[in-house]
Amino acid sequence: MNIDLTDKEFRRLLDMVYIGNWVLNSARGNDRFEDYDIVQEKLFSLCGKNGMTALIQNWHGHIFPSRAYEDGGIHEAIADYEDAVFFDILAEELARRDLGYGPDELGDINAIANRMEDYLAEFDKNGMNNVSVDL
C-alpha cells in the first residue's frame, strides 16, 4: 500500500497514531495491544527517511517517539481531551443520580442533557473547587 502525504499530513498522521495508541494502551500496563505498538513503530520509523529524525529515538533496536516529540505538545492535547471527557462523564453521572436513574436506565434524554448543562456550566466556571464528597 502506498499513500502520498505531504510532510504536514505525515506529521498529523503521526500525531493521530500516537494519540490513538496512547488511548488504547496507556492504562493497560503489560497487557498492551501490541499490534498497535507495531503500527506506531512502523510509521515513526519513516521519520528518519523524511528528515524528521528529531521525532524518534532508538531503544533496544526499536523506534519510539522521542522525548522532544512527547514534550512538544502532544500530551497537552491528550490532557485537554481527557479533561473534556472527565467533565462530560462526571456531569452525566451526577445528572443521572439527581434524576434517580440507575446505571442501566436510559432515562429522559432531554432532562439528563439539561441537568448536565447545569453541571458543565459550574465546571467551566469553577472547575472542581465546589465538588465535595462526603465519606
Backbone as a ProteinNet text record, in pm:
[ID]
protein_1_A
[PRIMARY]
MNIDLTDKEFRRLLDMVYIGNWVLNSARGNDRFEDYDIVQEKLFSLCGKNGMTALIQNWHGHIFPSRAYEDGGIHEAIADYEDAVFFDILAEELARRDLGYGPDELGDINAIANRMEDYLAEFDKNGMNNVSVDL
[TERTIARY]
85	0	89.2	53.9	124	24.1	64.4	-17.3	73	30.7	107.5	61.7	154.9	125.9	229.4	185.9	281.9	350.1	457.7	523.1	427.2	346.2	250	145.4	96.3	-1.7	59.8	183.4	252	268.3	303.7	319.6	187	78	-55.7	-91.9	-56	-81.6	-4.6	120.4	197.4	125.1	75.6	2.7	-120.5	-197.2	-318.4	-286.1	-181.7	-142.9	-94.6	-13.4	36.1	-79.5	-170.8	-284.7	-372	-398.9	-479.3	-414.3	-285.7	-214.3	-212.1	-197.5	-199	-333	-442	-575.5	-594.7	-552.2	-571.3	-480.2	-358.1	-258.7	-206.9	-224.6	-156.9	-198.9	-319.7	-366.9	-365	-305.6	-311.7	-192.3	-91.4	25.4	93.2	115.9	183.1	87.8	-39.1	-139.8	-174.1	-69.9	-88.2	-139.2	-204.9	-238.2	-112.2	-33	98.2	90.5	-16.4	-26.7	-36.5	-92.2	-94.9	43.9	118.9	257.3	339.3	314.8	388.6	356.3	228.8	190.6	253.5	250	311.5	460.2	528.1	671.6	698.3	616.6	635.2	625	524.3	507.2	618.6	653.7	759.9	894.9	914.2	1041.3	1058.9	949.6	958	1009.4	1014.3	1064	1208.4	1289.8	1431.1	1451.2	1364.9	1375.1	1314.1	1244.6	1173	1219.9	1343.6	1402.1	1342.3	1283.7	1219.7	1283.9	1415.8	1485.6	1469.9	1440.3	1422	1298.7	1209.6	1085.7	1099.3	1217.3	1231.8	1356.6	1351.2	1468.5	1470.5	1588.1	1606.1	1638	1562.6	1585.4	1572.4	1682.4	1687.1	1641.2	1682.6	1651.2	1511.8	1437.3	1302.2	1296	1210.3	1190.6	1072.1	1095.7	992.6	987.2	873.4	870.4	973	1043.2	1148.7	1088.3	1173.3	1131.7	1088.9	1161.7	1126.1	985.1	951.3	817.1	714.4	738.4	642.9	628.1	735.1	730.1	685.4	656.8	625.3	479.6	398.5	259.3	157.4	202.5	106.7	34.4	104.3	39.2	-55.1	-31.5	-127.1	-257.5	-247.3	-367.6	-443	-369.5	-432	-496.9	-429	-482.9	-609.3	-612.4	-733.3	-850.7	-824.3	-928.3	-973.1	-877.5	-911.4	-994.2	-959.8	-1037.7	-1181.1	-1196.7	-1330.6	-1412.7	-1352.8	-1423.7	-1455.9	-1360.8	-1383.7	-1504.5	-1508.1	-1618.2	-1750.3	-1748	-1871.6	-1925.7	-1838.2	-1880.7	-1930.3	-1855.4	-1896.3	-2031.7	-2051.3	-2178.5	-2292.7	-2270.8	-2376.8	-2407.6	-2303.7	-2326.7	-2401.4	-2363.8	-2432.4	-2576.2	-2597.5	-2733.1	-2820.4	-2768.9	-2845.1	-2877	-2780	-2803.1	-2913	-2902.6	-3000.6	-3141.7	-3152.3	-3283	-3329.5	-3248.4	-3287.9	-3274.7	-3191.6	-3173.6	-3059.4	-3082.3	-2977.5	-2882.7	-2771.5	-2669.2	-2717.8	-2818.2	-2865.3	-2993.9	-3043.3	-3166	-3133.9	-3209.3	-3189.9	-3233.3	-3350.8	-3398.3	-3442.2	-3485.4	-3530.2	-3407	-3374.1	-3251.7	-3250.6	-3363.9	-3369.6	-3346.7	-3405.6	-3386.3	-3240.3	-3182.1	-3040.7	-2953.3	-2979.2	-2898.6	-2910.4	-3031.4	-3049.8	-2975	-2982	-2911.7	-2760.6	-2715.5	-2572.6	-2523.2	-2603.8	-2564.3	-2539.7	-2622.4	-2601.9	-2467.5	-2438.9	-2311	-2192.9	-2204.3	-2094.1	-2067.9	-2174.1	-2155.7	-2082.2	-2117.4	-2048.3	-1901.5	-1874.4	-1736	-1656.4	-1718.6	-1649.9	-1614	-1704	-1683.1	-1584.6	-1595.9	-1520	-1434.6	-1430.7	-1353.5	-1405.9	-1316.1	-1353.6	-1365.1	-1350.8	-1346.7	-1471	-1587	-1708.7	-1756.2	-1674.5	-1710.6	-1661.7	-1750.2	-1710.6	-1770.8	-1706.8	-1752.7	-1757.6	-1871.6	-1884.5	-1848.7	-1748.4	-1706.4	-1749.3
-117.5	0	123.2	219.8	346.9	459.5	553.1	671.5	791.9	884.7	1006.8	1111.8	1157.9	1259	1370	1490.8	1599.1	1580	1653.2	1645.2	1681.7	1783.8	1826.9	1717.5	1656.2	1548.2	1428.6	1395.6	1285.6	1315.7	1439	1480.1	1468.6	1507.2	1494.2	1347.6	1264	1119.9	1061.8	1104.8	1060.5	1097.4	1219.9	1263.2	1177	1150.8	1070.7	928.2	870.9	734.6	732.1	829.7	836.5	851.4	944.7	966.8	841.1	779.8	657.5	546.5	528.1	424.3	458.2	586.1	628.9	593.4	625.9	597.9	447.2	369	224.2	155.9	203.7	127.1	190.6	319.5	384.9	331.9	282.2	233.4	81.5	13.4	-133.3	-202.8	-127.3	-190.6	-285.6	-408.3	-509.2	-580.5	-550.8	-614.8	-525.7	-475.6	-381.5	-451.6	-374.3	-420.6	-401	-504	-493.7	-458.7	-502.5	-472.2	-321.7	-245.6	-100.5	-40.5	-97.9	-54.6	-77.4	-189.3	-223.2	-123.9	-90	7.7	142.9	182.9	309.9	308.3	200.8	193.1	199.8	131.6	135.7	278.7	350	486.8	578.6	568.4	654.1	619.7	495.2	459.8	531.6	578.8	654.8	796.6	841.3	976.7	993.7	893.5	902.1	924.6	865	878.7	1008.7	1080.9	1200.9	1326.4	1323.2	1441.9	1481.9	1385.9	1415.7	1335.1	1324.1	1239.9	1289.4	1417.3	1471.3	1411.8	1350.9	1296.8	1153.8	1091.8	949.6	924.4	812.1	761.9	610.8	556.3	412.3	358.6	259.8	199.3	49.2	-21.4	-167.3	-217.4	-145.9	-187.7	-152.5	-75.8	-34.8	117.1	162.4	305.8	351.8	456.4	515.5	665.5	726.9	873.1	927.8	1032.2	1089.9	1170.8	1202.9	1289.3	1425.2	1473.9	1602.2	1595.5	1484.3	1468.1	1467.9	1386.5	1373	1502.1	1581	1707.6	1825	1798.1	1905.2	1946.9	1903.9	1947.4	1837	1720.1	1612	1570.4	1571.8	1532.2	1640.2	1764.5	1869.6	1846.7	1805	1774.4	1657.1	1555.5	1440.3	1483	1566.7	1613.8	1696.4	1779	1856.4	1763.1	1658.6	1560	1488.8	1446.1	1375.6	1463	1591.7	1683.8	1694.2	1710.2	1723.6	1597.9	1483	1356.9	1339.4	1370.5	1358.6	1439.9	1567.6	1654.4	1613.2	1565.1	1516.3	1393.9	1299.9	1178.8	1213.6	1298	1337.6	1407.5	1499.3	1571	1474.3	1378.1	1282.1	1193.5	1145.7	1060.6	1135.8	1261.1	1340.8	1371.4	1402	1428.2	1304.6	1188.6	1064.3	1036.7	1060.6	1041.5	1135	1263.5	1362.6	1327.1	1269.9	1236.6	1097.3	1026.6	895.2	781.5	798.4	691.6	599.2	470.2	372.4	364.8	293.9	288.5	225.5	138.7	71.6	131.6	239.3	303.9	409.4	409.9	510.6	648.1	657.2	782.1	883.4	998.2	1108.4	1185.5	1167.9	1225.7	1377.9	1442	1588.7	1635	1565.5	1601.9	1582.4	1473.8	1446.7	1555.4	1588	1689.6	1825.3	1862.7	1990.7	1994.7	1886.7	1882.1	1881.9	1810.7	1809	1949.6	2027.2	2163.9	2246.8	2225.6	2296.9	2260.5	2131.7	2088	2137.2	2126.8	2170.1	2319.4	2397.1	2541.3	2565.3	2489.4	2500.9	2461.7	2352.3	2308.3	2409.6	2467.8	2570.5	2690.9	2727.1	2844.6	2818.6	2703.3	2679.6	2553.9	2481.4	2357	2263	2207.9	2113.2	2181.5	2312.6	2383.9	2363.3	2344.3	2327.6	2183.4	2091	1949.9	1894.9	1825.6	1762.2	1623.2	1538.9	1402.6	1377.8	1334.7	1300.9	1154.9	1131	992.3	947.6
0	0	0	-79.9	-83.3	-59.7	21.8	48.1	27.8	-55.8	-76.4	23.5	106.4	207	198.9	224.2	240.5	376	400.5	531	643.3	619.3	720.9	747	641.3	657.2	729.5	696	762.7	911	943	1083.2	1157.7	1093.3	1154.6	1174.6	1078.5	1091	1209.6	1227.3	1343.4	1472.9	1479.7	1599	1623.5	1518.7	1534.2	1578.5	1521.5	1559.7	1704.2	1741.8	1879.2	1977.9	1948.6	2038.8	2045.7	1933.4	1933.3	2013	1996	2070.5	2219.2	2250.6	2390.8	2455.9	2385.8	2439.3	2458.4	2361.2	2369.1	2470.9	2486.2	2562.1	2690.1	2711.2	2823.6	2959.7	2972.4	3102.6	3112.5	3017.2	3013	3078.1	3119.2	3181.1	3084.9	3129.2	3045.7	2950.4	2957.5	2873.2	2753.4	2686.5	2576.7	2451	2365.2	2231.2	2147.1	2137.9	2075.3	1927.3	1860.5	1717.5	1691.7	1785.6	1770.5	1793.9	1887.2	1907.1	1779.6	1713.5	1591.5	1479.5	1463.3	1361.2	1392.4	1519.4	1557.1	1524	1558.1	1529.5	1379.5	1299	1153.6	1100.8	1146.6	1098.3	1146.9	1274.6	1325.8	1264.1	1222.1	1158.6	1024.5	965.8	841.1	862.1	985.9	1014.6	969.5	991.5	954.2	805.7	724.9	579.6	528.9	616.4	574	646.8	696.9	757.6	891	961.6	1090	1202.8	1198.5	1296.9	1440.5	1457.2	1593.3	1661.2	1582.7	1638.9	1689	1667.2	1702.6	1785.8	1854.9	1926.1	1909.3	1912.2	1901	2039.2	2081.3	2213	2199.1	2227.4	2217.9	2081.4	1976.5	1840.5	1792.3	1870.3	1831.2	1820.1	1731.3	1710.2	1795.1	1872.9	1957.9	1933.2	1964.6	1962	2060.6	2020.3	2104.3	2218.5	2314.3	2425.4	2369.6	2268.2	2206.4	2147.4	2083.3	2029.1	2142.5	2243.8	2354.2	2433.7	2441.2	2515.1	2427.5	2301.6	2206.9	2201.6	2295.4	2298.8	2280.2	2241.2	2216.1	2344.2	2455.9	2581.3	2633.4	2595.8	2629.8	2554.4	2428.7	2350	2412.1	2455	2519.6	2651.4	2728.4	2856.3	2836.2	2732.3	2702.8	2674.9	2597.3	2566.8	2694.5	2775.4	2899.1	2992.5	3002.5	3085.3	3034.5	2904.6	2846.8	2871.9	2850.1	2871.4	3019.3	3106.3	3250.3	3293.3	3254.2	3297.3	3234.9	3109.5	3047.5	3120.8	3151.7	3221.8	3362	3432.8	3567.1	3563.6	3470.1	3458.9	3430.7	3342.9	3312.8	3432.9	3499.8	3616.7	3726.4	3750	3852	3810.3	3683.4	3634.3	3649.8	3614.3	3627.9	3774.6	3860.9	4004.4	4053.2	4016.4	4059.1	4013.6	3893.8	3837.3	3876.7	3954.7	4005.3	3906.5	3805.7	3706.6	3747.5	3732.8	3757	3639.7	3656.9	3551.4	3420.9	3427.8	3306.9	3250.4	3313.1	3266.6	3162.1	3054.2	2950.7	3001.2	3058.8	3115.6	3011.8	3059	2974.1	2927	2801.5	2745	2759.9	2737.2	2748.1	2890.7	2986.7	3127.5	3167.1	3121.8	3152.6	3090.6	2964	2894.6	2963.2	3004.3	3073	3204.9	3281	3410	3386.2	3283.9	3251	3219	3145.9	3111.3	3236.7	3339.4	3465.5	3526.9	3531.8	3588	3504	3372.4	3285.9	3299.1	3315.5	3337.6	3469.3	3570.8	3700	3687	3616.9	3599.5	3517.8	3416.3	3336.4	3422.5	3512	3595.8	3709.6	3775.3	3898.7	3900.3	3789.3	3789.2	3896.3	3974.7	4080.5	4217.3	4223.4	4352.1	4436.7	4375.7	4452.4	4462.8	4416.9	4425.6	4558.1	4627.8	4754.1	4761	4837.9	4858.1	5007.3	5054.2	5194.7	5212.4	5294.1	5320.6	5457.8
[MASK]
+++++++++++++++++++++++++++++++++++++++++++++++++++++++++++++++++++++++++++++++++++++++++++++++++++++++++++++++++++++++++++++++++++++++

